[in-house]
Every structure is written in structure tokens, then in C-alpha cells.
């Protein structure tokens, strides 16, 4: 340890500089000058012992370490994220079979897909704010329960109108979940592990997309689209169990002024991790505003640039993502290049996707893991904005190629590559979103940006199907 002597006194006025405190004392030699570095054998006594009773939340997380509690929270995050993306992807692979069973018109197909994204967008914006006001746990638990019911209604729908209603409710639940769980994933571990939570969130979402396509390849043609929806929706059940068991987010409790509940939750987490917190723990919370869930705050001078810019970028990203989700099965089922468009008349009458088509969809989904991995690696090494710019330029080039007629193989490769780039961009945005806003308005901001993006999805799917 070093002790730095700082003084404005002239040395002629003082022969000895002595510093005393409750931690010890040290005297400078007669020839010491201001700024000299002095050492002593017991300088460690000058450093006060660490007071574990007064800590901010990040210090508490460091003290308890990573363990079972974080793993359970991350498991809940993964299952919710997986289920949300699975429900979004179900339509893209099941809709051709549903179209054949009920002889759906193009207009009604468009209504089904767009209704999901419209309800998603609206509820993402509204419940992002509710999550900041009333907490993550109550919002996620209620939404997961309703999602189970809506999935059952969709699977057992006796006609197209009941199916449409079930999908509207499903879209609302996904919008609620996605805006909240992205914040939830970052709030129960120390700051350096925040990216781990977001990595779990993004990988689970990618797994939902990949698993639904793999399940379609394995089961859709044998069990039918109804049981396929049931099978694909099963992971939301253990997610609901974990949400009921686990306490509210400690970081949310801290900034919302619920100190006693935050202490109980932290002790619960420490117990699961095999750690012990001080009995007289005094939790210090850094709060930027007490106005929880305030739209005024996210559009304040400090945050409005982040809010608006991320909303615009995400709008264009989801326009592309959901357009491609609908476009690829449509292209595979039609497969005829007609000028600058696609002949939507099926090759062999009304038939669902073939095994070959499902293999292509599954491979496309699996390649998406490359996008997620590359995004987290580049975000860690290169930051956020640079990779966003590069991936946007490359996607533009890929989409420009789709304007022209090429062979089926080349077109499929271009679509798959563009999809990987889109997933890269999407993942980078979700890494950047939660860290751009304080906890008090984080879910509100994420909900607004997420909702703006899903309105892009509405336009993307509508444009492709039209």
C-alpha cells in the first residue's frame, strides 16, 4: 500500500508531516516533500476493513457469487424466450396444412399472421410500462398462464375464427413476455454477467425457432398440425412452475423502494448459492428516477436518442425477420420464380410443406446459431454499433439479390445467409437494449422499442403475403 502526501504548505514551515487516523499513523522523514510516496511495514492497517453491511446490489451479487439461484432464473428466462419464439414460428410451418384443411383464402391467411403481430406490438408497449410499475414476476406469471390457455384453444379450434382468436391472444402474450423477460434476464446477477443472461435469452429464442422447424420435420406430417402445436408449446409449463417458485427480481424491488422484499429475495438467492449475507445488510440502490415506467423519462433529453434510434433500427430489422419467416415457406411451397415475384399457385394443388422443404427450414434455423454466436463475440470484442452497421449493409446486398430470378438452390442459399445476418443484427440489438436504460424504465423502453419493431413485422408479413 502507498500513502500519498499532498500539501500546499512550504517545507520551510514544516519539518515533519504526520497523518493520524483510527487505522494507524505514519510520519514523513525530515526531507520529505509534497507528493512523496511513503511506505511502512504495516501500511495495510491504513486500509479500512470491508464493511459488508452497506453495499449496493452489484456488491451483494459479487459476495454471494454465481450459483443455483442464477441458474434457476436463467432457466426460467430460457424457457419463456424459447416458448415465445416457438409460438411465433408455429404459424410459418403449420399454416400450409391449416390452409388446406379449411381452404383459407389469401386474405384470411394474412389476417391470421398480421393479427398475431398487431396484438404483439400493442401489448408489448402497454405491458412494458406495467412491468416497470407492478414488477416482472406478476406480469410474466400471468402471461405464461394465459399463453398455455391460448395455445390449447388454437390446437383445439373447431373453425378458423376460433383459431384466429387463439392466435390473437397468443400474440398478446408473446409481446408481454418478450419485453419483460429481456429485462428480467439481466437483473439477478452482477453487471459483468449481464451479457450471460442476454446470451441465454438470445440462444433460447434461436432454439425455439430451430426446434419448431425440427419438430415439424419429425411430427407435423404424422401427428397433424393440432398435436404439433401442443408439442411445440410444452416448454411453457416448466417456465410457469419456475416463475411461481422464484421471487421477484431483486434489482426491480431495490429501485422501486421495496427494500425489505429485496433483502428477503437476496437472502433466498444466497441460501441457494450456499452463501451468507450480513444480518445487518443495508442495501444501497442507485435510483435515477422514482417515476417508474415513465414514457416522459425514456423521451427525456438524456434517453430520447437511444429510444428513437433503437426503435427505428428494430422496426426495419423485424420488417425483414418476419417477412423472411413467412417468405421462405411460401417460396418453398410455390417455388416458381415469376418475374420479380413468386407464383403463389402451389405446384401440385393444395399440399403442405414437403420433407425437403422442412429440411431446408430446419437447416436455416440451425444456421441461425451462427448469427447469435457471432453477435455476442463481436459485441464483446468490437462493441455494438459497428457490427450493426456492417450487418445492415450486408443484408441490403442479400435482399437486392432476391429481386432477380436465380436457381432455387442459389435463392435458398441467399435467403439462409440473409436470415443469419438478420439474426446477428437482432441479437446485437437485444444485447444493447437492456443496457441502454435504467432499471426504473427499462421494461417501458424495451416494450416501446419491441412494439415498434413488431409493427415492422406486421408490414413485413403483410407485404410478403400480399
C-alpha positions in Angstrom: 0.0 0.0 0.0 1.1 3.5 -0.7 0.2 6.7 1.1 0.4 9.9 -1.0 1.3 13.1 0.8 -0.5 16.1 -0.7 0.2 19.6 0.9 0.3 23.2 -0.1 2.5 24.1 2.8 6.0 25.3 2.2 8.6 22.8 3.5 10.3 25.6 5.4 7.1 25.9 7.5 7.0 22.2 8.4 9.7 19.7 9.3 7.5 16.6 9.8 4.2 15.7 8.2 2.2 13.3 10.3 -1.1 11.7 9.4 -3.2 10.0 12.1 -6.4 8.2 11.9 -8.3 5.3 13.5 -6.4 3.0 11.2 -3.0 4.0 12.3 -0.4 6.7 11.8 2.6 7.4 9.7 5.2 10.2 9.8 7.3 11.5 6.9 11.0 12.0 7.3 12.5 15.5 7.6 13.5 15.7 4.0 10.0 14.8 2.6 8.4 17.0 0.0 4.8 17.3 -1.0 3.9 14.5 -3.4 6.4 11.9 -2.0 5.3 8.3 -1.7 5.8 6.9 1.8 5.7 3.3 2.8 5.7 1.4 6.0 5.6 -2.3 7.0 2.1 -2.0 8.5 0.5 0.2 5.8 -2.1 -2.5 5.4 -3.6 -1.1 8.7 -4.3 2.1 6.8 -6.9 0.3 4.7 -10.3 0.1 6.5 -11.8 -3.4 6.7 -14.5 -4.0 4.1 -17.9 -3.2 5.6 -20.3 -5.9 4.2 -23.3 -4.4 5.9 -23.6 -1.4 3.5 -23.4 -2.5 -0.2 -25.0 -1.7 -3.5 -26.7 -4.6 -5.3 -23.8 -5.4 -7.5 -21.6 -5.9 -4.4 -24.1 -8.2 -2.9 -24.2 -10.3 -6.1 -20.4 -10.5 -6.1 -20.4 -11.6 -2.4 -23.0 -14.4 -3.0 -21.4 -15.5 -6.2 -23.0 -17.3 -9.1 -24.8 -20.5 -8.3 -28.1 -22.3 -8.3 -30.2 -19.2 -7.9 -28.8 -17.6 -11.1 -29.2 -20.9 -12.9 -32.9 -21.2 -12.0 -33.6 -17.6 -13.1 -31.7 -18.2 -16.3 -33.7 -21.4 -16.9 -36.9 -19.5 -16.5 -35.6 -16.9 -18.9 -34.6 -19.5 -21.4 -37.9 -21.4 -21.3 -40.0 -18.2 -21.7 -37.8 -17.0 -24.5 -37.9 -20.4 -26.2 -41.7 -20.6 -25.9 -42.3 -17.1 -27.3 -40.2 -17.7 -30.4 -41.7 -21.2 -30.9 -45.2 -19.8 -30.9 -44.1 -17.2 -33.4 -42.6 -19.8 -35.7 -45.5 -22.3 -35.4 -47.6 -20.4 -37.9 -44.9 -20.3 -40.6 -44.7 -24.1 -40.8 -48.3 -25.1 -39.8 -50.1 -22.6 -41.9 -49.8 -24.5 -45.2 -51.5 -27.5 -43.5 -54.2 -25.3 -41.9 -54.7 -23.6 -45.3 -55.5 -27.0 -46.9 -57.8 -28.1 -44.1 -60.0 -25.0 -44.0 -59.4 -23.8 -47.6 -58.2 -20.5 -46.3 -58.2 -17.5 -48.7 -55.0 -15.4 -49.0 -56.8 -12.6 -47.2 -57.7 -14.7 -44.2 -54.2 -16.1 -44.0 -52.9 -12.6 -44.0 -55.4 -11.7 -41.2 -54.1 -14.6 -39.1 -50.4 -13.7 -39.3 -50.9 -10.0 -39.1 -53.3 -10.2 -36.1 -50.6 -12.1 -34.1 -48.1 -9.3 -34.7 -50.6 -6.4 -34.2 -51.6 -7.8 -30.8 -47.9 -8.5 -30.0 -46.9 -4.9 -30.8 -49.7 -3.3 -28.8 -49.3 -5.4 -25.7 -45.5 -5.1 -25.8 -45.8 -1.3 -25.5 -48.6 -1.4 -22.8 -47.2 -4.1 -20.6 -43.6 -2.9 -20.8 -44.7 0.0 -18.6 -46.9 -2.2 -16.4 -43.9 -4.4 -15.8 -41.9 -1.4 -14.5 -44.8 -0.3 -12.2 -46.0 -3.7 -10.9 -43.0 -5.9 -11.3 -41.6 -8.6 -13.6 -42.9 -11.7 -11.7 -46.6 -10.9 -11.7 -46.6 -9.9 -15.4 -44.6 -12.9 -16.6 -46.6 -15.4 -14.5 -49.9 -14.2 -15.6 -48.9 -14.0 -19.3 -47.4 -17.6 -19.2 -50.7 -18.9 -17.8 -52.8 -17.2 -20.5 -50.3 -18.4 -23.1 -50.9 -22.0 -22.1 -54.7 -21.5 -22.5 -54.4 -19.7 -25.9 -52.1 -22.5 -27.2 -54.7 -25.1 -26.2 -57.5 -23.0 -27.8 -55.5 -22.8 -31.1 -54.8 -26.5 -31.1 -58.4 -27.5 -30.5 -60.0 -24.8 -32.6 -63.2 -26.1 -34.4 -63.0 -23.5 -37.1 -60.8 -20.7 -38.5 -62.4 -18.0 -36.4 -61.6 -19.7 -33.1 -58.1 -20.3 -34.3 -57.8 -16.6 -35.2 -58.9 -15.6 -31.7 -56.4 -18.0 -30.1 -53.6 -16.6 -32.2 -54.5 -13.0 -31.3 -54.3 -13.9 -27.6 -51.1 -15.8 -28.2 -49.5 -12.7 -29.9 -50.5 -10.5 -27.0 -48.8 -12.9 -24.5 -45.6 -13.1 -26.6 -45.5 -9.3 -26.7 -45.9 -9.1 -22.9 -43.3 -11.8 -22.3 -40.6 -10.7 -24.7 -40.5 -7.1 -23.4 -40.3 -8.2 -19.8 -38.1 -11.3 -20.0 -35.3 -9.4 -21.7 -35.0 -7.1 -18.7 -35.6 -10.0 -16.3 -32.6 -11.8 -17.7 -30.2 -9.0 -16.7 -31.4 -8.3 -13.2 -30.3 -11.1 -10.9 -26.6 -11.2 -11.4 -23.7 -8.8 -11.2 -23.0 -6.4 -14.1 -20.2 -8.4 -15.6 -22.6 -11.4 -16.0 -25.4 -9.3 -17.6 -24.3 -10.4 -21.1 -24.5 -14.1 -19.9 -28.2 -13.5 -19.2 -28.7 -11.9 -22.6 -26.8 -14.8 -24.3 -29.2 -17.3 -22.6 -32.1 -15.2 -23.7 -31.0 -15.0 -27.3 -29.8 -18.6 -27.6 -33.2 -19.8 -26.2 -35.1 -17.7 -28.7 -33.0 -19.2 -31.5 -33.6 -22.6 -30.1 -37.4 -22.0 -30.2 -37.1 -21.1 -33.9 -34.9 -24.1 -34.7 -36.8 -26.6 -32.5 -40.2 -25.8 -34.1 -38.8 -26.5 -37.6 -37.1 -29.7 -36.4 -40.4 -30.8 -34.7 -42.2 -30.1 -37.9 -39.8 -32.3 -39.8 -40.3 -35.1 -37.2 -44.0 -34.9 -36.3 -46.1 -32.5 -38.5 -46.8 -34.9 -41.3 -47.6 -37.8 -38.9 -49.5 -36.3 -35.9 -51.1 -33.3 -37.7 -50.9 -29.6 -37.0 -53.1 -29.7 -33.9 -50.8 -32.0 -31.9 -47.9 -30.3 -33.4 -49.0 -27.0 -31.7 -49.4 -28.9 -28.4 -46.0 -30.5 -28.6 -44.3 -27.2 -29.6 -46.0 -25.3 -26.7 -45.0 -27.7 -23.9 -41.9 -25.8 -22.6 -44.1 -23.0 -21.2 -45.3 -25.4 -18.5 -42.0 -25.7 -16.6 -41.5 -22.0 -17.2 -44.7 -21.3 -15.3 -43.6 -23.5 -12.4 -40.3 -21.7 -12.1 -42.0 -18.3 -12.3 -44.3 -19.2 -9.4 -41.4 -20.6 -7.3 -38.8 -17.8 -7.9 -39.2 -14.4 -6.1 -39.4 -11.1 -7.8 -36.3 -9.5 -9.5 -34.1 -8.1 -6.7 -33.0 -5.2 -8.8 -36.6 -4.2 -9.6 -37.5 -4.4 -5.9 -34.5 -2.3 -5.0 -35.2 0.6 -7.3 -39.0 0.5 -6.6 -38.3 1.2 -2.9 -39.3 -2.3 -1.6 -36.1 -2.8 0.4 -37.5 -5.4 2.8 -38.7 -7.7 -0.1 -35.3 -7.1 -1.8 -33.5 -8.3 1.3 -35.7 -11.4 1.5 -35.1 -12.2 -2.1 -31.3 -11.7 -1.8 -31.2 -14.0 1.2 -33.2 -16.6 -0.7 -30.7 -16.4 -3.5 -27.7 -16.5 -1.2 -29.1 -19.6 0.5 -29.5 -21.4 -2.8 -25.9 -20.4 -3.7 -24.5 -21.6 -0.4 -23.5 -18.1 0.7 -24.4 -16.0 3.7 -25.2 -12.3 3.8 -24.6 -10.0 6.8 -27.5 -9.9 9.3 -27.4 -6.0 9.3 -27.3 -5.7 5.5 -28.0 -2.2 4.4 -28.8 -2.3 0.6 -28.0 0.9 -1.3 -29.9 1.4 -4.5 -28.9 3.8 -7.2 -32.1 5.3 -8.5 -32.2 7.8 -11.3 -36.0 8.5 -11.1 -38.8 7.4 -8.8 -41.3 7.8 -11.7 -41.4 4.1 -12.6 -42.5 3.2 -16.1 -42.5 6.8 -17.3 -42.7 7.5 -21.0 -41.5 11.0 -20.2 -38.3 9.6 -18.9 -37.5 7.5 -21.9 -38.1 10.5 -24.2 -36.1 12.8 -21.9 -33.1 14.7 -23.3 -30.8 12.0 -21.8 -32.5 9.0 -23.3 -34.6 10.0 -26.3 -31.8 9.5 -28.9 -31.4 5.9 -27.7 -35.1 5.3 -27.6 -35.8 6.7 -31.1 -32.8 5.3 -32.9 -33.2 1.8 -31.5 -36.9 1.8 -32.3 -36.2 2.8 -36.0 -33.4 0.2 -36.3 -35.5 -2.6 -34.7 -38.5 -1.6 -36.9 -36.5 -2.3 -40.1 -34.9 -5.4 -38.6 -38.2 -7.1 -37.7 -39.8 -6.0 -41.0 -37.1 -8.2 -42.5 -37.2 -11.0 -40.0 -40.9 -11.7 -40.1 -41.0 -11.1 -43.8 -38.4 -13.9 -44.2 -40.1 -16.2 -41.8 -43.3 -16.1 -44.0 -41.4 -15.7 -47.3 -39.2 -18.9 -47.1 -42.1 -21.4 -46.6 -44.1 -19.6 -49.2 -41.2 -19.7 -51.6 -40.6 -23.4 -50.9 -44.3 -24.4 -51.3 -44.6 -22.4 -54.6 -41.1 -22.4 -55.8 -41.7 -20.8 -59.2 -39.9 -17.6 -60.0 -42.2 -15.3 -62.0 -40.5 -12.2 -63.0 -39.9 -10.1 -59.9 -42.3 -12.1 -57.7 -43.4 -15.6 -56.8 -46.2 -17.5 -58.4 -48.2 -18.4 -55.3 -50.1 -21.2 -57.0 -48.9 -24.5 -55.4 -47.1 -26.8 -57.7 -49.3 -29.8 -57.1 -52.6 -28.4 -55.7 -53.1 -27.7 -52.0 -50.3 -29.6 -50.3 -48.4 -28.9 -47.1 -44.6 -28.4 -47.0 -42.7 -31.5 -48.2 -40.0 -33.2 -46.2 -37.3 -31.5 -48.3 -38.9 -28.1 -47.6 -38.8 -28.8 -43.8 -35.2 -29.9 -44.0 -34.3 -26.6 -45.6 -36.3 -24.7 -43.0 -34.5 -26.6 -40.2 -31.1 -26.0 -41.7 -31.9 -22.3 -42.0 -32.9 -22.2 -38.3 -29.7 -24.1 -37.2 -27.5 -21.7 -39.1 -29.1 -19.0 -37.0 -27.0 -20.1 -34.1 -24.0 -18.8 -36.1 -25.7 -15.4 -36.0 -26.2 -15.5 -32.3 -22.7 -16.7 -31.5 -21.1 -14.1 -33.9 -23.2 -11.3 -32.4 -22.1 -12.0 -28.8 -18.5 -12.4 -29.9 -18.5 -9.2 -31.9 -20.4 -7.3 -29.2 -17.7 -8.3 -26.7 -14.7 -7.5 -28.9 -16.0 -4.7 -31.2 -18.8 -3.1 -29.4 -22.4 -2.7 -30.6 -22.8 0.0 -33.3 -20.0 -1.2 -35.7 -21.5 -4.7 -36.1 -25.0 -3.2 -36.5 -23.8 -1.1 -39.4 -21.9 -3.9 -41.2 -24.7 -6.4 -40.9 -27.2 -3.9 -42.2 -25.2 -3.3 -45.3 -24.7 -7.0 -46.0 -28.4 -7.7 -45.5 -29.2 -5.0 -48.0 -27.0 -6.7 -50.6 -28.6 -10.1 -49.9 -32.1 -8.7 -50.3 -31.1 -6.9 -53.6 -30.1 -10.3 -55.0 -33.6 -11.7 -54.3 -35.1 -9.2 -56.7 -33.7 -11.2 -59.6 -34.5 -14.7 -60.7 -31.8 -17.3 -60.0 -31.9 -21.1 -59.5 -33.8 -22.5 -56.5 -30.5 -23.5 -54.8 -28.9 -20.1 -55.1 -32.0 -18.3 -54.0 -32.3 -20.6 -51.0 -28.7 -20.0 -50.0 -29.1 -16.3 -50.3 -32.3 -16.4 -48.1 -30.5 -18.5 -45.5 -27.4 -16.2 -45.4 -29.6 -13.1 -45.1 -31.5 -14.8 -42.3 -28.3 -15.4 -40.4 -27.3 -11.8 -40.9 -30.7 -10.7 -39.7 -30.4 -12.9 -36.6 -27.0 -11.3 -36.0 -28.5 -7.9 -36.1 -31.5 -8.9 -34.0 -29.3 -10.4 -31.3 -27.0 -7.3 -31.2 -30.0 -5.0 -30.7 -31.2 -7.2 -27.8 -27.8 -7.1 -26.2 -27.8 -3.3 -26.5 -31.4 -2.7 -25.5 -31.5 -3.5 -21.7 -28.1 -1.9 -21.0 -29.2 1.4 -22.6 -31.8 2.3 -20.0 -32.0 2.4 -16.2 -34.0 -0.3 -14.3 -36.8 2.1 -13.4 -37.9 2.5 -17.0 -36.0 -0.4 -18.6 -39.1 -2.5 -19.4 -41.0 0.5 -20.6 -38.2 1.4 -23.1 -37.8 -2.2 -24.2 -41.5 -2.6 -24.6 -41.7 0.6 -26.7 -38.8 -0.4 -29.0 -40.1 -4.0 -29.2 -43.6 -2.8 -30.1 -42.2 -0.5 -32.8 -40.3 -3.5 -34.2 -43.4 -5.7 -34.3 -45.3 -3.1 -36.2 -42.5 -3.5 -38.7 -43.3 -7.3 -38.6 -46.9 -6.5 -39.4 -45.9 -4.6 -42.5 -43.3 -7.3 -43.4 -45.7 -10.2 -43.2 -48.5 -8.3 -44.9 -46.2 -7.2 -47.7 -45.0 -10.8 -48.4 -48.4 -12.4 -48.3 -50.0 -9.6 -50.4 
